[in-house]
Amino acid sequence: MWLDILQVVIGLIIGLVAGFFISQKVTKNYMKKNPPINEDMIKAMMTQMGRKPSQKQVNQMMKSMNKYL
C-alpha cells in the first residue's frame, strides 16, 4: 500500500522535472528559429517614435534582444 503510493509520487516528481526541462529546451529552440522581433520591426518602432534609426542602432537593439534568448 505505502510502496504503491510512494512509487506514484516519485513518478509524478520525475515526470514534472523531465517535462520542465524538455519544455524549456523546446521553447528556446523555437525562439531561436522564430524570434519575436526582427530588424524591420525595430526600424518601424523607432520610426514611429520619431527617430530615424541607423543600422548601428538597429544592430545594438538586436544584440541586446538576442542576449536574453
Beta strands, then each sheet from edge to edge (+ up, - down):
end
